Structures are given as C-alpha cells and as structure tokens.
Amino acid sequence: MVSSLPDQTTTTNIGQILSTTESVCPECLARIPAQRVAQGDEVYLRKTCPEHGSFQTILWRGQPAYAEWVRPKLPARPTQPFTAIDRGCPFDCGLCADHLQTTCCVLLEVTQRCDLHCAFCFAEAGDRRLTDPDLTAIEGWYRRLLEAGGPYNIQLSGGEPALRDDLPEIISLGRDLGFTFFQLNTNGLRLARDVAYLKRLKDAGLSTVFLQFDGTRGEIHQHLRGRDLLAHKLSVIEQCAELNLGVVLVPTLVPGVNTDDIGSIIRFALDHFPAVRGVHFQPVSYFGRYPQPPRDADRITIPEVIRAIEAQTEGRIASSSFKPSNAENARCSFHGNFVVMPDGVLKPLTQRANSSCCQPSDAAQGSAQAREFVAQHWSAPAATIELLPAAPRPSLGGWDTFLARAKTHVFCISGMAFQDVWNLDLERLRECYIHNVSPDGRLIPFCTYNLTDRSGRSLYREQSQP
C-alpha cells in the first residue's frame, strides 16, 4: 500500500523530506520505499533498494511551486476490476480494486510494426516477429472495455497503426459497438502520401490525428527520428485541413534537442489553426535499456515547460493560464485552453487558482469531463465562424465574440509527464487514467505497461504478448 504524508516536512542534511511514497528498484523492479525531497525549489524522488543501493531523480524544478500545484481529490475506484489484489501495486494491474481513478483514454496497440526507428519510443516498436491482432481479437478488446464501464475515448496506437490497411474497419467496428471518439497516434508518413487512406479513416469515424511533431527545424526530426520529416508533417496537416479532420501536435521534449523550440512549435500550430487544434507536449521519459541512469540534465519537468511557454511566446501565453488536471494525479500533467480571437489574440479559458482555495474534486467526474473535453475540442469543429456584424448593435465589450468563438475557436496546450523506472511514484501511478489494453484483455496504466528496468526488461509489455 502506498503511504503519503502530505504537508509534513522533515529537514535533514540531504534536503527537506516532504512526504513518503513507494517506487520500484531500477535494477530488479522490487517495490521499495521512496521519499519526495526538496532542495531549494527543486524536488527529487529518493529511494534505496537493499540489494542495489540508492537512486535519486529530479521531479520538479522551480515555479509554479511543487506544493502549490497539488489539488485535493476524492478517489474513484474501478467499477469492474479485472484482477485481484495479491502482490500489491504495481504488480496486480488489470485494473485492480486498489486503483484510485476510472478510465478516460484507452490505447489499443493494433500493431508492433513501424516504419521509423526512433531514438525515443514508448513501445520499442518495430518487432516484426509479432503478428498484428486480428479483428476478432480487437472486437474482444472493445467488449472488454464495455464490461469495464466504457465506452471510453480510444487511441489507436502501436507501432505505427497506419501500417494496417484495415484500420478503417477497426474504427468502424468500434463505432458499431458504441465508441464515439477515436484518435490516431501516428508519425504521419503514410497519411502524407496516401490521401485516399486518410479519407477512408475519416469516413470510418476517425476524430483526430495525434501527430508526432517534435519541432519546426529539420535537424530536430533528424536527431529524434532519424530523418528530416518536416515536409511530411506539413503535408499531413494540409490534407487533414482539406478533410476537416482535427490535428493535435505531439512533441517529445528532449533537453538540448528541442526545448528551445517550444514557442516556435506553438506559433506553427497557431499558423495552421483551426485544423491544428492544439499542442500536447510530452517531456521525455526513459524506457528500454540504459547502462547508465539518465542524468537530471536529461530531463525537463512540468514547471520548466510552463515557464518556457511563457518565455518563448514573449508573454503572449502566461504561465498563470495553466493548471493541473481534475482527473489524473495533479503532478502528471498541465493544460491551458484559449480562445483564438479574430485579431489572433489568445484569451485564456483556464486560470490557475491557489490550491488552498480548491474544494476536493471528484475523480470520476474529472475523468468524464476530460473525455468530453478532448472529444469536443481535439476534433475539428462542425463549423467555423467569423463574427462580422452586419449592422451596428449594442457593444458587449467583445464578450459576445468571445462566447461565440469559444464554441469553435478553442486552442489547447497541454502536457503529460510520463513516469519511468527512475522516477516512478506509486501514488501517482494509482491515479492514472490513461490505460493500455494488454493482449490478454487487462487494463494496465500506461506508465506501468511501458515500464522497463535498467536492462530493458519489461514488467508487463513482454509478459502480456501472445
């Protein structure tokens, strides 16, 4: 059982212990005690394995402050847990009855094949030895999700899911069973060259393209993906605009590679709005084989991303416009939503409140609201409007324009800090609402499913393959 001591601090010669939790050993994956330790305005996860020694990893750097970012929340346990509690977190995922959040988004990995070999890959995709699950197996996954309380938002993932010719049939199958929101997690290579295929996806019911997009310079793509892909990405965006299909840009942020490009990525997205609905930043996580633990300098934390957005947009987007989630653990993510006004000004719909003023939110309600918001605003709007009054009328100070455009001209900026074996906090993990369907039909939190020890051994992914 994870224990936590919020708002209790102990000062030692190695920093101020803020609270305790549990984690796993990067060498053997054994569950071990851990502490959240502050050193100035930085917070670290510190843990010790009796066999393999001590580990420390940065969690948080600077403002907004770690303590102020947290939000009180009433937990929501799975309505239909599929696995029993035996060994405890993180070894009983399925979900078990000890999980503290209901499902929002579910990843279906429809292939392990890929047409890139990226430097950073959650799935370590490209294993051609694994056969693609057939439609019967995928129908079983859909029905399993309905048993678990669905329908939920579906992310079609892999590997590169667009390598499947029958991906439109997979979407149609889910639609027939009552699922209403489908996003495609893709590098965009096939979509750029095969417009007919993209149209088939749209006609089948695809809602949005979750497009890998690491920067506005060719050398960024070359470094992270092995090729200059910028022209391909632009082609996908243009084709989606023609088909009125929403796009969300998804940069993996790697210090020293593209963290100086954050503002340019946002400007690029706004230049292609409303086809591009927003940007979803993913600070790099370290899965797979790592002979040496990643250095703290190899990581960028949530507050650093928020501050970089403000600095690199010259204050056009203020850091106060971002807030934590009502759904997953507050320290997993951030989001800010904006109305794009006719003159290009971004007016925030979100504003961060002092956490001490917040009433506890309901986790189940937060998950449901997140599903609804993503489905509404990551998809292309049914119609876009430009409000040009035909005749003089009483002025509402621009409020009428703001309210009207809030229905069709919302631009979303968000980020998700996934956990790896070095910074895994089991308290955070138990509030995860992004789940993978394993081949055997279990629902496994994303960070657990992709978790590997230092040598690349997986806790779930390899063991769950057929």
C-alpha positions as CSV (number, residue, x, y, z in Angstrom):
1,M,0.0,0.0,0.0
2,V,1.3,3.4,-0.9
3,S,1.6,5.8,2.1
4,S,1.9,9.5,1.8
5,L,2.4,12.2,4.4
6,P,1.2,15.4,2.6
7,D,2.1,18.8,4.1
8,Q,4.5,17.2,6.6
9,T,8.2,18.0,6.3
10,T,11.4,16.8,7.9
11,T,14.6,18.6,7.4
12,T,17.8,16.5,7.0
13,N,21.3,17.2,5.8
14,I,20.3,16.0,2.4
15,G,17.2,18.2,2.0
16,Q,13.7,18.6,3.3
17,I,11.6,15.4,3.2
18,L,8.2,16.5,2.0
19,S,6.4,13.1,2.1
20,T,6.8,9.4,1.6
21,T,5.6,7.1,-1.1
22,E,6.8,3.9,-2.8
23,S,8.6,3.2,-6.1
24,V,10.5,0.3,-7.7
25,C,14.2,-0.5,-8.0
26,P,15.6,0.3,-11.5
27,E,17.7,-2.9,-11.3
28,C,15.3,-5.5,-10.0
29,L,11.8,-3.9,-10.1
30,A,11.2,-4.7,-6.5
31,R,8.8,-2.4,-4.7
32,I,10.8,-0.1,-2.3
33,P,10.1,2.9,0.0
34,A,10.7,6.3,-1.5
35,Q,10.8,9.9,-0.3
36,R,10.0,13.2,-2.0
37,V,12.8,15.5,-1.0
38,A,13.1,19.3,-1.6
39,Q,16.4,21.0,-2.1
40,G,15.6,24.7,-2.5
41,D,12.8,24.9,-5.2
42,E,13.7,21.6,-6.7
43,V,12.0,18.3,-5.7
44,Y,13.6,14.8,-6.1
45,L,12.4,11.3,-5.7
46,R,14.9,9.4,-3.5
47,K,14.8,5.6,-2.9
48,T,17.0,2.8,-1.7
49,C,17.0,-0.9,-2.7
50,P,18.5,-3.1,0.0
51,E,20.3,-5.0,-2.8
52,H,21.1,-2.4,-5.4
53,G,21.6,0.8,-3.5
54,S,20.3,4.3,-3.7
55,F,18.8,6.3,-6.6
56,Q,17.7,10.0,-6.9
57,T,15.8,11.6,-9.7
58,I,14.6,15.1,-10.3
59,L,10.8,15.5,-10.3
60,W,10.1,19.3,-10.3
61,R,12.2,22.4,-10.9
62,G,11.0,25.8,-9.8
63,Q,7.8,27.7,-10.2
64,P,4.9,27.0,-10.1
65,A,5.9,25.5,-6.8
66,Y,5.5,21.8,-6.2
67,A,3.3,22.2,-3.1
68,E,1.0,24.7,-4.8
69,W,0.4,22.6,-7.8
70,V,-1.4,19.8,-6.0
71,R,-5.2,19.7,-5.9
72,P,-7.4,17.8,-3.4
73,K,-9.4,15.0,-5.0
74,L,-11.9,12.3,-4.0
75,P,-10.8,9.0,-5.4
76,A,-12.9,6.8,-7.8
77,R,-12.1,3.1,-7.8
78,P,-12.8,0.9,-10.9
79,T,-16.4,-0.2,-11.2
80,Q,-15.3,-3.5,-12.6
81,P,-11.8,-4.5,-11.5
82,F,-10.4,-7.4,-13.6
83,T,-7.6,-8.5,-11.3
84,A,-7.4,-9.4,-7.6
85,I,-5.1,-7.7,-5.2
86,D,-2.3,-10.1,-4.4
87,R,1.3,-8.7,-4.6
88,G,0.2,-5.1,-4.5
89,C,0.9,-2.1,-6.7
90,P,2.4,-2.2,-9.4
91,F,2.2,-6.0,-9.8
92,D,-1.6,-6.5,-9.8
93,C,-2.6,-4.2,-12.7
94,G,-5.6,-5.2,-14.6
95,L,-7.2,-2.9,-13.1
96,C,-7.3,-4.0,-9.5
97,A,-9.7,-2.7,-6.9
98,D,-6.9,-0.6,-5.3
99,H,-6.6,1.8,-8.3
100,L,-7.9,5.3,-7.5
101,Q,-9.1,6.6,-10.9
102,T,-11.5,5.4,-13.6
103,T,-10.5,5.2,-17.2
104,C,-10.5,8.2,-19.6
105,C,-8.5,7.2,-22.6
106,V,-7.6,3.7,-23.7
107,L,-4.7,2.7,-26.0
108,L,-5.2,-0.1,-28.4
109,E,-1.9,-1.2,-29.8
110,V,-3.0,-2.6,-33.2
111,T,0.5,-3.4,-34.5
112,Q,4.1,-3.5,-33.3
113,R,5.3,-2.8,-36.8
114,C,6.8,0.6,-37.5
115,D,8.3,2.4,-40.5
116,L,10.7,4.5,-38.3
117,H,13.3,3.6,-35.8
118,C,13.1,6.5,-33.3
119,A,15.6,7.3,-30.6
120,F,12.8,7.5,-28.1
121,C,9.8,5.1,-28.3
122,F,7.4,4.1,-25.5
123,A,6.7,0.8,-27.2
124,E,10.2,0.0,-28.6
125,A,8.2,-0.7,-31.8
126,G,9.5,-2.4,-34.9
127,D,9.4,-6.0,-33.8
128,R,8.2,-7.8,-36.9
129,R,8.1,-11.1,-35.2
130,L,4.8,-10.2,-33.6
131,T,1.7,-10.6,-35.7
132,D,-1.0,-8.0,-35.7
133,P,-4.1,-8.8,-33.6
134,D,-7.0,-9.7,-35.9
135,L,-10.4,-8.1,-35.9
136,T,-11.8,-10.8,-33.7
137,A,-9.2,-10.1,-31.0
138,I,-9.8,-6.3,-31.3
139,E,-13.6,-6.8,-31.0
140,G,-12.9,-8.7,-27.8
141,W,-10.9,-5.7,-26.5
142,Y,-13.8,-3.4,-27.3
143,R,-16.3,-5.6,-25.5
144,R,-13.9,-5.9,-22.5
145,L,-13.9,-2.1,-22.3
146,L,-17.7,-2.0,-22.3
147,E,-17.6,-4.5,-19.4
148,A,-15.2,-2.2,-17.6
149,G,-17.6,0.7,-17.7
150,G,-17.0,2.1,-21.2
151,P,-17.3,3.3,-23.9
152,Y,-14.1,5.4,-23.4
153,N,-12.0,7.5,-25.7
154,I,-9.9,5.3,-27.9
155,Q,-6.3,6.0,-29.1
156,L,-5.2,3.7,-31.9
157,S,-1.5,3.1,-31.3
158,G,1.4,0.8,-32.0
159,G,4.0,0.6,-33.5
160,E,2.7,2.7,-36.4
161,P,-1.1,1.9,-36.6
162,A,-1.4,3.4,-40.1
163,L,0.6,0.4,-41.5
164,R,-2.6,-1.6,-41.1
165,D,-4.7,-1.5,-44.3
166,D,-7.8,-2.4,-42.2
167,L,-7.5,0.4,-39.7
168,P,-10.8,2.0,-41.1
169,E,-12.5,-1.3,-40.4
170,I,-11.1,-1.3,-36.8
171,I,-12.7,2.2,-36.3
172,S,-16.0,1.2,-37.9
173,L,-16.1,-1.9,-35.6
174,G,-15.6,0.3,-32.5
175,R,-18.2,2.8,-33.8
176,D,-20.7,0.0,-34.2
177,L,-20.1,-1.1,-30.6
178,G,-20.8,2.4,-29.3
179,F,-17.4,4.0,-29.1
180,T,-17.6,7.6,-30.3
181,F,-14.1,9.2,-30.1
182,F,-11.0,7.8,-32.0
183,Q,-7.6,9.4,-32.2
184,L,-4.8,8.1,-34.3
185,N,-1.3,8.1,-32.7
186,T,0.9,8.4,-35.8
187,N,4.1,9.6,-37.3
188,G,2.1,10.6,-40.3
189,L,4.3,9.1,-43.1
190,R,1.5,7.1,-44.7
191,L,-1.1,9.8,-44.2
192,A,1.2,12.2,-46.1
193,R,1.5,10.0,-49.1
194,D,-1.9,8.2,-49.2
195,V,-4.7,10.7,-49.1
196,A,-7.3,8.1,-50.1
197,Y,-6.4,6.1,-47.0
198,L,-6.7,9.2,-44.8
199,K,-10.2,9.8,-46.3
200,R,-11.2,6.2,-45.5
201,L,-10.2,6.8,-41.9
202,K,-12.2,10.0,-41.7
203,D,-15.2,8.3,-43.4
204,A,-15.0,5.4,-40.9
205,G,-15.2,7.8,-38.0
206,L,-11.7,9.0,-37.1
207,S,-12.0,12.0,-34.8
208,T,-8.5,13.4,-34.7
209,V,-4.9,12.8,-35.7
210,F,-2.5,12.8,-32.8
211,L,0.6,13.7,-34.9
212,Q,4.2,13.1,-33.7
213,F,5.7,16.6,-34.2
214,D,9.0,17.3,-32.5
215,G,9.9,20.7,-33.8
216,T,10.0,23.3,-36.6
217,R,13.5,22.5,-37.7
218,G,14.6,19.6,-39.8
219,E,17.6,18.8,-37.6
220,I,15.3,18.1,-34.7
221,H,13.5,15.4,-36.6
222,Q,16.8,14.1,-37.8
223,H,18.1,13.7,-34.3
224,L,15.0,12.1,-32.8
225,R,13.5,10.2,-35.7
226,G,16.5,9.6,-38.0
227,R,15.0,11.6,-40.9
228,D,14.0,15.2,-41.7
229,L,10.2,14.7,-41.6
230,L,9.1,18.3,-41.5
231,A,7.7,18.3,-45.1
232,H,5.7,15.1,-44.3
233,K,4.2,16.6,-41.2
234,L,3.1,19.7,-43.1
235,S,1.6,17.6,-45.8
236,V,-0.5,15.6,-43.2
237,I,-1.8,18.9,-41.7
238,E,-2.8,20.3,-45.1
239,Q,-4.6,17.0,-46.0
240,C,-6.4,17.0,-42.7
241,A,-7.5,20.6,-43.2
242,E,-8.9,19.7,-46.5
243,L,-10.9,16.8,-44.9
244,N,-11.9,18.9,-41.9
245,L,-10.1,16.4,-39.6
246,G,-8.6,17.8,-36.4
247,V,-4.9,17.5,-35.6
248,V,-3.0,17.7,-32.3
249,L,0.7,18.1,-32.5
250,V,2.7,15.9,-30.1
251,P,6.3,16.9,-29.4
252,T,8.6,14.7,-27.3
253,L,10.7,17.3,-25.4
254,V,14.4,16.4,-25.0
255,P,16.8,18.8,-23.4
256,G,19.4,20.0,-25.7
257,V,17.4,18.9,-28.8
258,N,14.2,20.8,-29.0
259,T,13.4,22.5,-25.7
260,D,14.4,25.8,-27.3
261,D,11.7,25.3,-30.0
262,I,8.6,25.2,-27.7
263,G,7.5,28.7,-28.6
264,S,8.1,28.0,-32.3
265,I,6.0,24.8,-32.2
266,I,3.1,26.8,-30.7
267,R,3.4,29.5,-33.3
268,F,3.5,26.9,-36.0
269,A,0.3,25.3,-34.6
270,L,-1.5,28.6,-34.5
271,D,-0.4,29.3,-38.1
272,H,-2.3,26.2,-39.0
273,F,-5.3,26.7,-36.7
274,P,-8.1,25.6,-36.8
275,A,-7.0,22.4,-38.5
276,V,-4.4,22.1,-35.7
277,R,-6.5,22.0,-32.5
278,G,-3.6,22.3,-30.1
279,V,-0.2,21.0,-28.9
280,H,0.3,18.2,-26.4
281,F,3.9,18.2,-25.0
282,Q,5.5,15.1,-23.7
283,P,8.7,15.6,-21.6
284,V,11.0,12.7,-22.4
285,S,10.8,9.5,-20.3
286,Y,13.4,6.8,-20.4
287,F,12.2,3.3,-21.2
288,G,14.3,0.4,-22.6
289,R,18.0,-0.4,-22.0
290,Y,20.1,2.2,-20.2
291,P,23.5,1.1,-19.0
292,Q,23.8,4.4,-17.0
293,P,20.8,6.1,-15.4
294,P,19.7,9.2,-17.2
295,R,21.1,12.4,-15.8
296,D,18.9,15.0,-14.2
297,A,20.1,17.3,-17.0
298,D,18.5,14.8,-19.5
299,R,15.0,15.7,-18.1
300,I,12.7,18.6,-18.4
301,T,9.9,18.9,-15.7
302,I,6.4,20.3,-15.9
303,P,7.1,23.7,-14.4
304,E,10.1,24.2,-16.8
305,V,7.8,23.5,-19.8
306,I,5.2,26.0,-18.5
307,R,7.8,28.7,-17.9
308,A,9.4,28.0,-21.4
309,I,5.9,28.5,-23.0
310,E,5.6,32.0,-21.4
311,A,9.2,33.0,-22.2
312,Q,9.3,31.7,-25.7
313,T,6.0,33.3,-26.6
314,E,7.2,36.6,-25.2
315,G,4.4,36.6,-22.6
316,R,1.6,36.1,-25.1
317,I,0.8,32.9,-23.2
318,A,1.1,33.5,-19.4
319,S,2.2,30.7,-17.1
320,S,-0.8,31.5,-14.9
321,S,-3.1,30.3,-17.7
322,F,-2.1,26.7,-17.0
323,K,-3.5,24.4,-14.3
324,P,-3.3,20.8,-13.2
325,S,-5.9,18.2,-14.1
326,N,-9.1,17.4,-12.2
327,A,-8.6,13.8,-13.3
328,E,-5.2,12.1,-13.1
329,N,-2.6,13.0,-10.4
330,A,-2.0,16.7,-10.5
331,R,1.7,16.3,-10.9
332,C,1.3,14.2,-14.0
333,S,0.1,17.0,-16.3
334,F,-0.8,20.5,-17.1
335,H,-3.3,22.1,-19.5
336,G,-4.4,25.6,-20.7
337,N,-7.2,26.3,-23.1
338,F,-7.5,29.5,-25.1
339,V,-10.0,31.2,-27.4
340,V,-8.4,32.5,-30.6
341,M,-9.9,35.9,-31.2
342,P,-10.3,37.5,-34.7
343,D,-7.1,39.6,-34.2
344,G,-5.1,36.5,-33.2
345,V,-5.0,37.3,-29.5
346,L,-5.3,34.3,-27.3
347,K,-7.8,34.7,-24.4
348,P,-7.4,32.1,-21.7
349,L,-10.3,29.9,-20.7
350,T,-8.3,28.5,-17.8
351,Q,-6.7,30.2,-14.9
352,R,-4.7,28.6,-12.1
353,A,-6.2,29.0,-8.6
354,N,-4.5,28.7,-5.3
355,S,-4.7,25.1,-4.3
356,S,-5.6,26.0,-0.7
357,C,-8.8,27.5,-2.1
358,C,-9.9,24.5,-4.0
359,Q,-12.6,22.2,-2.8
360,P,-11.9,18.5,-3.4
361,S,-12.8,17.4,-6.9
362,D,-14.5,14.1,-7.8
363,A,-12.0,11.9,-9.7
364,A,-14.7,10.1,-11.6
365,Q,-16.3,13.3,-12.7
366,G,-12.9,14.7,-13.7
367,S,-12.3,11.7,-15.9
368,A,-15.7,12.0,-17.6
369,Q,-15.1,15.8,-18.1
370,A,-11.7,15.1,-19.6
371,R,-13.2,12.6,-22.1
372,E,-15.9,15.1,-23.1
373,F,-13.5,18.0,-23.5
374,V,-11.0,16.1,-25.6
375,A,-13.7,14.7,-27.8
376,Q,-15.2,18.2,-28.4
377,H,-12.1,20.3,-28.8
378,W,-9.5,17.9,-30.3
379,S,-11.8,17.2,-33.1
380,A,-12.4,19.6,-35.9
381,P,-15.4,21.8,-35.1
382,A,-18.6,21.2,-37.1
383,A,-18.4,24.7,-38.5
384,T,-16.1,27.7,-38.0
385,I,-17.4,31.2,-38.0
386,E,-16.0,34.7,-38.4
387,L,-18.2,37.1,-36.5
388,L,-18.5,40.3,-38.6
389,P,-21.6,42.1,-37.5
390,A,-23.8,43.1,-40.4
391,A,-25.3,46.2,-38.6
392,P,-24.4,48.2,-35.6
393,R,-25.6,46.7,-32.3
394,P,-25.0,47.3,-28.6
395,S,-21.5,46.5,-27.6
396,L,-20.8,43.8,-25.0
397,G,-17.1,44.7,-24.9
398,G,-16.2,41.8,-27.1
399,W,-17.8,39.3,-24.7
400,D,-20.3,38.2,-27.4
401,T,-17.5,37.5,-29.8
402,F,-15.5,35.6,-27.1
403,L,-18.5,33.4,-26.2
404,A,-19.3,32.6,-29.8
405,R,-15.7,31.7,-30.7
406,A,-15.4,29.6,-27.5
407,K,-17.6,27.1,-29.3
408,T,-15.4,26.8,-32.5
409,H,-12.1,28.5,-31.9
410,V,-10.6,26.9,-28.8
411,F,-6.8,26.1,-28.9
412,C,-5.5,23.7,-26.4
413,I,-2.0,23.5,-24.9
414,S,-1.3,20.6,-22.6
415,G,1.5,18.3,-21.4
416,M,1.9,14.9,-19.8
417,A,4.9,13.8,-17.8
418,F,5.0,10.0,-18.1
419,Q,7.0,8.1,-15.4
420,D,9.8,5.7,-16.0
421,V,11.6,3.3,-13.6
422,W,13.8,6.0,-12.1
423,N,11.0,8.5,-11.2
424,L,8.0,6.1,-10.7
425,D,5.8,7.2,-7.8
426,L,3.2,4.6,-7.0
427,E,0.9,7.2,-5.5
428,R,0.8,9.0,-8.9
429,L,0.5,5.6,-10.7
430,R,-2.6,4.6,-8.8
431,E,-4.4,7.8,-10.1
432,C,-3.5,7.1,-13.8
433,Y,-6.5,7.4,-16.2
434,I,-4.7,6.5,-19.4
435,H,-4.7,2.7,-19.8
436,N,-3.4,0.2,-22.3
437,V,-5.4,-2.9,-23.2
438,S,-3.0,-5.8,-22.9
439,P,-3.4,-8.6,-25.5
440,D,-5.0,-10.7,-22.7
441,G,-7.6,-8.1,-22.1
442,R,-6.4,-6.4,-18.9
443,L,-6.4,-2.6,-18.4
444,I,-2.9,-1.5,-17.4
445,P,-1.9,2.1,-16.6
446,F,0.2,3.5,-19.4
447,C,3.4,4.0,-17.3
448,T,3.2,0.5,-15.8
449,Y,2.6,-1.1,-19.2
450,N,5.7,0.6,-20.7
451,L,7.9,0.3,-17.6
452,T,11.3,-1.4,-18.0
453,D,14.2,-1.9,-15.7
454,R,17.6,-0.6,-16.5
455,S,18.4,-3.6,-18.8
456,G,15.2,-3.2,-20.7
457,R,13.2,-6.0,-19.1
458,S,9.5,-5.2,-19.1
459,L,7.1,-5.6,-16.1
460,Y,4.1,-6.1,-18.4
461,R,4.6,-5.5,-22.1
462,E,6.6,-8.6,-23.0
463,Q,4.9,-10.8,-20.5
464,S,1.4,-9.9,-22.0
465,Q,2.3,-10.6,-25.6
466,P,0.6,-13.7,-27.1
